[in-house]
Amino acid sequence: MGKLGWPEILLILAVVMLLFGGKKIPEMMRGLGKGMKEFKDASKGEGSSSTSSESDKIENK
């Protein structure tokens, strides 16, 4: 497989926008960010209580 250039990335982004729409994408990215943060915390060996309290604060806003 070849490398992805700017035209290919723009095409992929356009397809994603058409499939999911502008309102759903920020929600998906927020969930992806939370998942990455939880994975990073778990890989460091930190407890899940700190991540759950932080996510509760975010959800209550």
PyMOL Python script that loads the backbone (N, CA, C, O; Angstrom):
from pymol import cmd

cmd.read_pdbstr("""\
ATOM      1  N   MET A   1       0.837  -1.191   0.000  1.00  0.00           N
ATOM      2  CA  MET A   1       0.000   0.000   0.000  1.00  0.00           C
ATOM      3  C   MET A   1       0.872   1.241   0.000  1.00  0.00           C
ATOM      4  O   MET A   1       1.947   1.265   0.599  1.00  0.00           O
ATOM      5  N   GLY A   2       0.399   2.255  -0.672  1.00  0.00           N
ATOM      6  CA  GLY A   2       1.127   3.510  -0.719  1.00  0.00           C
ATOM      7  C   GLY A   2       0.790   4.391   0.470  1.00  0.00           C
ATOM      8  O   GLY A   2      -0.090   4.086   1.275  1.00  0.00           O
ATOM      9  N   LYS A   3       1.507   5.473   0.549  1.00  0.00           N
ATOM     10  CA  LYS A   3       1.269   6.433   1.627  1.00  0.00           C
ATOM     11  C   LYS A   3       0.018   7.252   1.330  1.00  0.00           C
ATOM     12  O   LYS A   3      -0.350   7.452   0.172  1.00  0.00           O
ATOM     13  N   LEU A   4      -0.627   7.721   2.391  1.00  0.00           N
ATOM     14  CA  LEU A   4      -1.789   8.587   2.222  1.00  0.00           C
ATOM     15  C   LEU A   4      -1.315  10.024   2.076  1.00  0.00           C
ATOM     16  O   LEU A   4      -0.588  10.539   2.925  1.00  0.00           O
ATOM     17  N   GLY A   5      -1.729  10.658   1.002  1.00  0.00           N
ATOM     18  CA  GLY A   5      -1.413  12.057   0.784  1.00  0.00           C
ATOM     19  C   GLY A   5      -2.602  12.933   1.164  1.00  0.00           C
ATOM     20  O   GLY A   5      -3.638  12.438   1.609  1.00  0.00           O
ATOM     21  N   TRP A   6      -2.438  14.235   0.984  1.00  0.00           N
ATOM     22  CA  TRP A   6      -3.522  15.166   1.326  1.00  0.00           C
ATOM     23  C   TRP A   6      -4.799  14.924   0.535  1.00  0.00           C
ATOM     24  O   TRP A   6      -5.882  15.010   1.115  1.00  0.00           O
ATOM     25  N   PRO A   7      -4.730  14.623  -0.769  1.00  0.00           N
ATOM     26  CA  PRO A   7      -5.988  14.374  -1.496  1.00  0.00           C
ATOM     27  C   PRO A   7      -6.767  13.180  -0.948  1.00  0.00           C
ATOM     28  O   PRO A   7      -7.994  13.215  -0.862  1.00  0.00           O
ATOM     29  N   GLU A   8      -6.045  12.126  -0.581  1.00  0.00           N
ATOM     30  CA  GLU A   8      -6.718  10.947  -0.040  1.00  0.00           C
ATOM     31  C   GLU A   8      -7.341  11.234   1.320  1.00  0.00           C
ATOM     32  O   GLU A   8      -8.456  10.795   1.604  1.00  0.00           O
ATOM     33  N   ILE A   9      -6.618  11.974   2.161  1.00  0.00           N
ATOM     34  CA  ILE A   9      -7.136  12.325   3.491  1.00  0.00           C
ATOM     35  C   ILE A   9      -8.377  13.196   3.361  1.00  0.00           C
ATOM     36  O   ILE A   9      -9.354  12.995   4.083  1.00  0.00           O
ATOM     37  N   LEU A  10      -8.348  14.164   2.446  1.00  0.00           N
ATOM     38  CA  LEU A  10      -9.516  15.025   2.232  1.00  0.00           C
ATOM     39  C   LEU A  10     -10.709  14.224   1.716  1.00  0.00           C
ATOM     40  O   LEU A  10     -11.850  14.486   2.099  1.00  0.00           O
ATOM     41  N   LEU A  11     -10.447  13.259   0.855  1.00  0.00           N
ATOM     42  CA  LEU A  11     -11.531  12.409   0.347  1.00  0.00           C
ATOM     43  C   LEU A  11     -12.140  11.584   1.474  1.00  0.00           C
ATOM     44  O   LEU A  11     -13.362  11.458   1.555  1.00  0.00           O
ATOM     45  N   ILE A  12     -11.311  11.026   2.337  1.00  0.00           N
ATOM     46  CA  ILE A  12     -11.806  10.244   3.468  1.00  0.00           C
ATOM     47  C   ILE A  12     -12.635  11.124   4.399  1.00  0.00           C
ATOM     48  O   ILE A  12     -13.704  10.714   4.851  1.00  0.00           O
ATOM     49  N   LEU A  13     -12.147  12.333   4.688  1.00  0.00           N
ATOM     50  CA  LEU A  13     -12.896  13.257   5.555  1.00  0.00           C
ATOM     51  C   LEU A  13     -14.239  13.639   4.937  1.00  0.00           C
ATOM     52  O   LEU A  13     -15.238  13.753   5.647  1.00  0.00           O
ATOM     53  N   ALA A  14     -14.269  13.837   3.632  1.00  0.00           N
ATOM     54  CA  ALA A  14     -15.525  14.175   2.963  1.00  0.00           C
ATOM     55  C   ALA A  14     -16.525  13.027   3.071  1.00  0.00           C
ATOM     56  O   ALA A  14     -17.712  13.255   3.304  1.00  0.00           O
ATOM     57  N   VAL A  15     -16.052  11.807   2.905  1.00  0.00           N
ATOM     58  CA  VAL A  15     -16.939  10.644   3.011  1.00  0.00           C
ATOM     59  C   VAL A  15     -17.472  10.510   4.435  1.00  0.00           C
ATOM     60  O   VAL A  15     -18.652  10.218   4.630  1.00  0.00           O
ATOM     61  N   VAL A  16     -16.610  10.720   5.429  1.00  0.00           N
ATOM     62  CA  VAL A  16     -17.043  10.649   6.829  1.00  0.00           C
ATOM     63  C   VAL A  16     -18.098  11.711   7.109  1.00  0.00           C
ATOM     64  O   VAL A  16     -19.091  11.432   7.781  1.00  0.00           O
ATOM     65  N   MET A  17     -17.897  12.929   6.602  1.00  0.00           N
ATOM     66  CA  MET A  17     -18.883  13.999   6.798  1.00  0.00           C
ATOM     67  C   MET A  17     -20.224  13.628   6.173  1.00  0.00           C
ATOM     68  O   MET A  17     -21.276  13.892   6.753  1.00  0.00           O
ATOM     69  N   LEU A  18     -20.187  13.022   5.002  1.00  0.00           N
ATOM     70  CA  LEU A  18     -21.432  12.622   4.343  1.00  0.00           C
ATOM     71  C   LEU A  18     -22.138  11.506   5.101  1.00  0.00           C
ATOM     72  O   LEU A  18     -23.365  11.503   5.197  1.00  0.00           O
ATOM     73  N   LEU A  19     -21.375  10.560   5.642  1.00  0.00           N
ATOM     74  CA  LEU A  19     -21.984   9.427   6.333  1.00  0.00           C
ATOM     75  C   LEU A  19     -22.560   9.802   7.691  1.00  0.00           C
ATOM     76  O   LEU A  19     -23.672   9.396   8.027  1.00  0.00           O
ATOM     77  N   PHE A  20     -21.810  10.575   8.475  1.00  0.00           N
ATOM     78  CA  PHE A  20     -22.199  10.825   9.857  1.00  0.00           C
ATOM     79  C   PHE A  20     -22.787  12.206  10.100  1.00  0.00           C
ATOM     80  O   PHE A  20     -23.496  12.394  11.088  1.00  0.00           O
ATOM     81  N   GLY A  21     -22.524  13.153   9.256  1.00  0.00           N
ATOM     82  CA  GLY A  21     -23.042  14.499   9.449  1.00  0.00           C
ATOM     83  C   GLY A  21     -22.209  15.297  10.431  1.00  0.00           C
ATOM     84  O   GLY A  21     -21.411  14.729  11.177  1.00  0.00           O
ATOM     85  N   GLY A  22     -22.388  16.604  10.438  1.00  0.00           N
ATOM     86  CA  GLY A  22     -21.585  17.501  11.254  1.00  0.00           C
ATOM     87  C   GLY A  22     -21.876  17.426  12.740  1.00  0.00           C
ATOM     88  O   GLY A  22     -21.002  17.740  13.547  1.00  0.00           O
ATOM     89  N   LYS A  23     -23.071  17.021  13.125  1.00  0.00           N
ATOM     90  CA  LYS A  23     -23.420  17.009  14.554  1.00  0.00           C
ATOM     91  C   LYS A  23     -22.892  15.776  15.263  1.00  0.00           C
ATOM     92  O   LYS A  23     -22.608  15.832  16.460  1.00  0.00           O
ATOM     93  N   LYS A  24     -22.755  14.682  14.566  1.00  0.00           N
ATOM     94  CA  LYS A  24     -22.352  13.423  15.201  1.00  0.00           C
ATOM     95  C   LYS A  24     -20.838  13.312  15.367  1.00  0.00           C
ATOM     96  O   LYS A  24     -20.368  12.631  16.279  1.00  0.00           O
ATOM     97  N   ILE A  25     -20.075  13.967  14.506  1.00  0.00           N
ATOM     98  CA  ILE A  25     -18.622  13.838  14.530  1.00  0.00           C
ATOM     99  C   ILE A  25     -18.007  14.334  15.840  1.00  0.00           C
ATOM    100  O   ILE A  25     -17.151  13.637  16.385  1.00  0.00           O
ATOM    101  N   PRO A  26     -18.395  15.510  16.385  1.00  0.00           N
ATOM    102  CA  PRO A  26     -17.806  15.922  17.669  1.00  0.00           C
ATOM    103  C   PRO A  26     -18.080  14.929  18.802  1.00  0.00           C
ATOM    104  O   PRO A  26     -17.229  14.724  19.667  1.00  0.00           O
ATOM    105  N   GLU A  27     -19.255  14.320  18.798  1.00  0.00           N
ATOM    106  CA  GLU A  27     -19.571  13.309  19.810  1.00  0.00           C
ATOM    107  C   GLU A  27     -18.656  12.095  19.663  1.00  0.00           C
ATOM    108  O   GLU A  27     -18.190  11.538  20.657  1.00  0.00           O
ATOM    109  N   MET A  28     -18.406  11.693  18.432  1.00  0.00           N
ATOM    110  CA  MET A  28     -17.530  10.552  18.187  1.00  0.00           C
ATOM    111  C   MET A  28     -16.099  10.865  18.622  1.00  0.00           C
ATOM    112  O   MET A  28     -15.436  10.017  19.219  1.00  0.00           O
ATOM    113  N   MET A  29     -15.623  12.065  18.332  1.00  0.00           N
ATOM    114  CA  MET A  29     -14.264  12.456  18.720  1.00  0.00           C
ATOM    115  C   MET A  29     -14.131  12.565  20.236  1.00  0.00           C
ATOM    116  O   MET A  29     -13.094  12.216  20.800  1.00  0.00           O
ATOM    117  N   ARG A  30     -15.176  13.048  20.889  1.00  0.00           N
ATOM    118  CA  ARG A  30     -15.167  13.142  22.351  1.00  0.00           C
ATOM    119  C   ARG A  30     -15.059  11.742  22.969  1.00  0.00           C
ATOM    120  O   ARG A  30     -14.300  11.526  23.913  1.00  0.00           O
ATOM    121  N   GLY A  31     -15.819  10.811  22.429  1.00  0.00           N
ATOM    122  CA  GLY A  31     -15.753   9.430  22.906  1.00  0.00           C
ATOM    123  C   GLY A  31     -14.396   8.802  22.632  1.00  0.00           C
ATOM    124  O   GLY A  31     -13.881   8.046  23.455  1.00  0.00           O
ATOM    125  N   LEU A  32     -13.817   9.113  21.480  1.00  0.00           N
ATOM    126  CA  LEU A  32     -12.493   8.599  21.155  1.00  0.00           C
ATOM    127  C   LEU A  32     -11.450   9.164  22.120  1.00  0.00           C
ATOM    128  O   LEU A  32     -10.557   8.442  22.563  1.00  0.00           O
ATOM    129  N   GLY A  33     -11.562  10.445  22.443  1.00  0.00           N
ATOM    130  CA  GLY A  33     -10.632  11.067  23.388  1.00  0.00           C
ATOM    131  C   GLY A  33     -10.735  10.460  24.771  1.00  0.00           C
ATOM    132  O   GLY A  33      -9.721  10.213  25.424  1.00  0.00           O
ATOM    133  N   LYS A  34     -11.964  10.216  25.223  1.00  0.00           N
ATOM    134  CA  LYS A  34     -12.161   9.585  26.533  1.00  0.00           C
ATOM    135  C   LYS A  34     -11.559   8.184  26.554  1.00  0.00           C
ATOM    136  O   LYS A  34     -10.919   7.783  27.526  1.00  0.00           O
ATOM    137  N   GLY A  35     -11.774   7.455  25.475  1.00  0.00           N
ATOM    138  CA  GLY A  35     -11.236   6.103  25.385  1.00  0.00           C
ATOM    139  C   GLY A  35      -9.715   6.093  25.400  1.00  0.00           C
ATOM    140  O   GLY A  35      -9.106   5.251  26.060  1.00  0.00           O
ATOM    141  N   MET A  36      -9.100   7.021  24.679  1.00  0.00           N
ATOM    142  CA  MET A  36      -7.645   7.104  24.660  1.00  0.00           C
ATOM    143  C   MET A  36      -7.098   7.481  26.030  1.00  0.00           C
ATOM    144  O   MET A  36      -6.069   6.958  26.458  1.00  0.00           O
ATOM    145  N   LYS A  37      -7.793   8.394  26.721  1.00  0.00           N
ATOM    146  CA  LYS A  37      -7.350   8.809  28.053  1.00  0.00           C
ATOM    147  C   LYS A  37      -7.455   7.653  29.044  1.00  0.00           C
ATOM    148  O   LYS A  37      -6.552   7.438  29.852  1.00  0.00           O
ATOM    149  N   GLU A  38      -8.550   6.918  28.981  1.00  0.00           N
ATOM    150  CA  GLU A  38      -8.719   5.767  29.862  1.00  0.00           C
ATOM    151  C   GLU A  38      -7.670   4.695  29.579  1.00  0.00           C
ATOM    152  O   GLU A  38      -7.145   4.074  30.504  1.00  0.00           O
ATOM    153  N   PHE A  39      -7.367   4.481  28.306  1.00  0.00           N
ATOM    154  CA  PHE A  39      -6.349   3.499  27.947  1.00  0.00           C
ATOM    155  C   PHE A  39      -4.982   3.918  28.472  1.00  0.00           C
ATOM    156  O   PHE A  39      -4.233   3.100  29.007  1.00  0.00           O
ATOM    157  N   LYS A  40      -4.666   5.205  28.314  1.00  0.00           N
ATOM    158  CA  LYS A  40      -3.386   5.710  28.788  1.00  0.00           C
ATOM    159  C   LYS A  40      -3.281   5.589  30.303  1.00  0.00           C
ATOM    160  O   LYS A  40      -2.242   5.183  30.824  1.00  0.00           O
ATOM    161  N   ASP A  41      -4.355   5.941  31.015  1.00  0.00           N
ATOM    162  CA  ASP A  41      -4.356   5.819  32.478  1.00  0.00           C
ATOM    163  C   ASP A  41      -4.227   4.366  32.910  1.00  0.00           C
ATOM    164  O   ASP A  41      -3.514   4.061  33.865  1.00  0.00           O
ATOM    165  N   ALA A  42      -4.912   3.472  32.213  1.00  0.00           N
ATOM    166  CA  ALA A  42      -4.847   2.057  32.568  1.00  0.00           C
ATOM    167  C   ALA A  42      -3.461   1.481  32.301  1.00  0.00           C
ATOM    168  O   ALA A  42      -2.978   0.631  33.049  1.00  0.00           O
ATOM    169  N   SER A  43      -2.826   1.949  31.229  1.00  0.00           N
ATOM    170  CA  SER A  43      -1.496   1.427  30.913  1.00  0.00           C
ATOM    171  C   SER A  43      -0.453   1.932  31.906  1.00  0.00           C
ATOM    172  O   SER A  43       0.572   1.282  32.111  1.00  0.00           O
ATOM    173  N   LYS A  44      -0.708   3.090  32.523  1.00  0.00           N
ATOM    174  CA  LYS A  44       0.198   3.607  33.554  1.00  0.00           C
ATOM    175  C   LYS A  44      -0.047   2.944  34.895  1.00  0.00           C
ATOM    176  O   LYS A  44       0.787   3.044  35.795  1.00  0.00           O
ATOM    177  N   GLY A  45      -1.176   2.268  35.043  1.00  0.00           N
ATOM    178  CA  GLY A  45      -1.492   1.575  36.279  1.00  0.00           C
ATOM    179  C   GLY A  45      -2.270   2.418  37.264  1.00  0.00           C
ATOM    180  O   GLY A  45      -2.381   2.049  38.433  1.00  0.00           O
ATOM    181  N   GLU A  46      -2.810   3.539  36.824  1.00  0.00           N
ATOM    182  CA  GLU A  46      -3.613   4.377  37.716  1.00  0.00           C
ATOM    183  C   GLU A  46      -4.983   3.743  37.907  1.00  0.00           C
ATOM    184  O   GLU A  46      -5.447   2.974  37.065  1.00  0.00           O
ATOM    185  N   GLY A  47      -5.627   4.077  39.031  1.00  0.00           N
ATOM    186  CA  GLY A  47      -6.949   3.537  39.325  1.00  0.00           C
ATOM    187  C   GLY A  47      -8.014   4.116  38.422  1.00  0.00           C
ATOM    188  O   GLY A  47      -7.835   5.191  37.849  1.00  0.00           O
ATOM    189  N   SER A  48      -9.122   3.407  38.293  1.00  0.00           N
ATOM    190  CA  SER A  48     -10.206   3.881  37.439  1.00  0.00           C
ATOM    191  C   SER A  48     -11.085   4.894  38.156  1.00  0.00           C
ATOM    192  O   SER A  48     -11.950   5.505  37.528  1.00  0.00           O
ATOM    193  N   SER A  49     -10.885   5.088  39.470  1.00  0.00           N
ATOM    194  CA  SER A  49     -11.728   6.022  40.193  1.00  0.00           C
ATOM    195  C   SER A  49     -11.475   7.458  39.755  1.00  0.00           C
ATOM    196  O   SER A  49     -12.407   8.260  39.730  1.00  0.00           O
ATOM    197  N   SER A  50     -10.232   7.804  39.406  1.00  0.00           N
ATOM    198  CA  SER A  50      -9.940   9.171  38.979  1.00  0.00           C
ATOM    199  C   SER A  50     -10.567   9.456  37.625  1.00  0.00           C
ATOM    200  O   SER A  50     -11.068  10.559  37.406  1.00  0.00           O
ATOM    201  N   THR A  51     -10.553   8.489  36.708  1.00  0.00           N
ATOM    202  CA  THR A  51     -11.138   8.725  35.392  1.00  0.00           C
ATOM    203  C   THR A  51     -12.651   8.769  35.467  1.00  0.00           C
ATOM    204  O   THR A  51     -13.280   9.532  34.733  1.00  0.00           O
ATOM    205  N   SER A  52     -13.249   7.969  36.334  1.00  0.00           N
ATOM    206  CA  SER A  52     -14.704   7.990  36.406  1.00  0.00           C
ATOM    207  C   SER A  52     -15.192   9.288  37.038  1.00  0.00           C
ATOM    208  O   SER A  52     -16.231   9.808  36.632  1.00  0.00           O
ATOM    209  N   SER A  53     -14.469   9.826  38.023  1.00  0.00           N
ATOM    210  CA  SER A  53     -14.900  11.076  38.617  1.00  0.00           C
ATOM    211  C   SER A  53     -14.733  12.229  37.648  1.00  0.00           C
ATOM    212  O   SER A  53     -15.542  13.157  37.648  1.00  0.00           O
ATOM    213  N   GLU A  54     -13.677  12.186  36.804  1.00  0.00           N
ATOM    214  CA  GLU A  54     -13.491  13.233  35.811  1.00  0.00           C
ATOM    215  C   GLU A  54     -14.563  13.144  34.733  1.00  0.00           C
ATOM    216  O   GLU A  54     -15.067  14.175  34.286  1.00  0.00           O
ATOM    217  N   SER A  55     -14.919  11.942  34.308  1.00  0.00           N
ATOM    218  CA  SER A  55     -15.946  11.809  33.292  1.00  0.00           C
ATOM    219  C   SER A  55     -17.310  12.192  33.829  1.00  0.00           C
ATOM    220  O   SER A  55     -18.150  12.690  33.080  1.00  0.00           O
ATOM    221  N   ASP A  56     -17.552  11.966  35.132  1.00  0.00           N
ATOM    222  CA  ASP A  56     -18.813  12.400  35.739  1.00  0.00           C
ATOM    223  C   ASP A  56     -18.913  13.914  35.733  1.00  0.00           C
ATOM    224  O   ASP A  56     -19.990  14.463  35.505  1.00  0.00           O
ATOM    225  N   LYS A  57     -17.803  14.593  35.981  1.00  0.00           N
ATOM    226  CA  LYS A  57     -17.812  16.055  35.967  1.00  0.00           C
ATOM    227  C   LYS A  57     -18.123  16.568  34.572  1.00  0.00           C
ATOM    228  O   LYS A  57     -18.873  17.532  34.416  1.00  0.00           O
ATOM    229  N   ILE A  58     -17.550  15.927  33.549  1.00  0.00           N
ATOM    230  CA  ILE A  58     -17.769  16.357  32.166  1.00  0.00           C
ATOM    231  C   ILE A  58     -19.220  16.112  31.773  1.00  0.00           C
ATOM    232  O   ILE A  58     -19.838  16.967  31.139  1.00  0.00           O
ATOM    233  N   GLU A  59     -19.772  14.959  32.138  1.00  0.00           N
ATOM    234  CA  GLU A  59     -21.140  14.631  31.741  1.00  0.00           C
ATOM    235  C   GLU A  59     -22.163  15.508  32.451  1.00  0.00           C
ATOM    236  O   GLU A  59     -23.235  15.755  31.899  1.00  0.00           O
ATOM    237  N   ASN A  60     -21.866  15.988  33.661  1.00  0.00           N
ATOM    238  CA  ASN A  60     -22.827  16.797  34.408  1.00  0.00           C
ATOM    239  C   ASN A  60     -22.898  18.221  33.893  1.00  0.00           C
ATOM    240  O   ASN A  60     -23.814  18.952  34.270  1.00  0.00           O
ATOM    241  N   LYS A  61     -21.963  18.648  33.041  1.00  0.00           N
ATOM    242  CA  LYS A  61     -21.978  20.032  32.527  1.00  0.00           C
ATOM    243  C   LYS A  61     -23.025  20.226  31.498  1.00  0.00           C
ATOM    244  O   LYS A  61     -23.171  21.326  30.965  1.00  0.00           O
TER     245      LYS A  61
END
""", "prot")
cmd.dss("prot")
cmd.show_as("cartoon", "prot")
cmd.util.cbc("prot")
cmd.orient("prot")
